[in-house]
Amino acid sequence: MEYTFTNDNFNQEVLQSDKPVLVDFWATWCGPCRMVAPVVEEIANEHPEYKVGKVNVDEQPELAQQFNVMSIPTLLVFKNGQLYKSSVGAQPKASILALFD
């Protein structure tokens, strides 16, 4: 299952999650984001041990600014409410999954 994270639910869904969380910062106009989207969706469907979701930077600019997202796609992994690892740009599935290690 893939979530949509917003200012209203970010603390509860991401920072207070009992699972590691992958957050995909994206926008509709971003070509590389469209390349990463199906990979992120696969991870969401194949790995119930993770919470996976997206932040649309055009709709949630405060969250993008809070985490210094300058380029998209940016993938952030949170564990126990803390930013654990990050990656910028389109990545293959194995590289995205490696962010959880």
C-alpha positions as CSV (number, residue, x, y, z in Angstrom):
1,M,0.0,0.0,0.0
2,E,1.3,3.4,-0.9
3,Y,0.5,6.5,1.2
4,T,0.2,10.2,0.4
5,F,2.0,12.2,3.0
6,T,1.0,15.8,3.7
7,N,1.8,18.4,6.3
8,D,-1.3,17.2,8.2
9,N,-0.3,13.6,8.5
10,F,3.5,13.5,8.2
11,N,4.2,13.4,12.0
12,Q,1.8,10.6,12.6
13,E,2.4,8.5,9.5
14,V,6.2,9.0,9.1
15,L,7.8,10.3,12.3
16,Q,5.7,8.2,14.7
17,S,5.6,5.0,12.5
18,D,6.6,1.8,14.1
19,K,7.9,0.6,10.6
20,P,10.8,2.1,8.5
21,V,9.3,4.6,6.1
22,L,10.3,5.4,2.5
23,V,9.2,8.9,1.4
24,D,9.3,9.7,-2.3
25,F,9.4,13.5,-3.0
26,W,8.0,14.0,-6.5
27,A,6.0,16.2,-8.9
28,T,3.7,15.4,-11.8
29,W,6.0,17.3,-14.3
30,C,9.2,15.5,-13.3
31,G,10.3,12.8,-15.9
32,P,12.7,10.9,-13.6
33,C,9.9,10.9,-10.9
34,R,7.7,9.1,-13.4
35,M,10.5,6.5,-13.9
36,V,10.9,5.9,-10.2
37,A,7.1,5.8,-9.4
38,P,6.5,2.2,-10.6
39,V,9.6,1.0,-8.7
40,V,8.4,2.7,-5.5
41,E,4.9,1.2,-6.0
42,E,6.5,-2.3,-6.4
43,I,8.4,-1.9,-3.1
44,A,5.1,-0.8,-1.4
45,N,3.3,-3.9,-2.7
46,E,6.2,-6.4,-2.1
47,H,7.4,-5.2,1.3
48,P,4.7,-4.9,4.0
49,E,7.4,-4.5,6.6
50,Y,8.0,-0.9,5.2
51,K,5.6,2.0,5.0
52,V,5.9,3.7,1.6
53,G,4.5,7.0,0.5
54,K,4.8,10.1,-1.6
55,V,5.0,13.8,-1.0
56,N,4.0,16.0,-4.0
57,V,6.5,18.9,-3.7
58,D,4.1,21.3,-5.5
59,E,1.3,20.6,-3.0
60,Q,3.5,20.3,0.1
61,P,6.3,22.8,-0.4
62,E,6.8,23.2,3.4
63,L,7.7,19.5,3.7
64,A,10.1,19.8,0.8
65,Q,11.8,22.8,2.4
66,Q,11.9,21.1,5.9
67,F,13.9,18.3,4.5
68,N,16.0,20.4,2.1
69,V,14.7,18.8,-1.0
70,M,16.4,20.7,-3.8
71,S,16.1,18.1,-6.6
72,I,13.5,15.5,-7.3
73,P,13.0,12.6,-7.1
74,T,14.4,12.6,-3.6
75,L,13.9,9.4,-1.6
76,L,14.2,9.6,2.2
77,V,14.1,6.7,4.6
78,F,13.0,7.3,8.2
79,K,13.6,4.9,11.1
80,N,12.2,5.5,14.6
81,G,11.2,9.1,13.7
82,Q,14.7,10.0,12.4
83,L,16.0,10.6,8.9
84,Y,18.1,7.5,8.3
85,K,19.3,7.7,4.6
86,S,18.5,9.7,1.5
87,S,19.0,9.4,-2.2
88,V,18.5,11.9,-5.1
89,G,17.6,11.0,-8.6
90,A,16.2,8.0,-10.3
91,Q,17.5,4.8,-8.8
92,P,17.1,1.1,-9.6
93,K,15.0,-1.0,-7.2
94,A,18.1,-2.6,-5.5
95,S,19.5,0.8,-4.7
96,I,16.3,2.0,-3.2
97,L,15.9,-1.2,-1.1
98,A,19.5,-0.7,0.1
99,L,18.5,2.6,1.7
100,F,16.8,0.5,4.4
101,D,20.0,-1.4,5.3
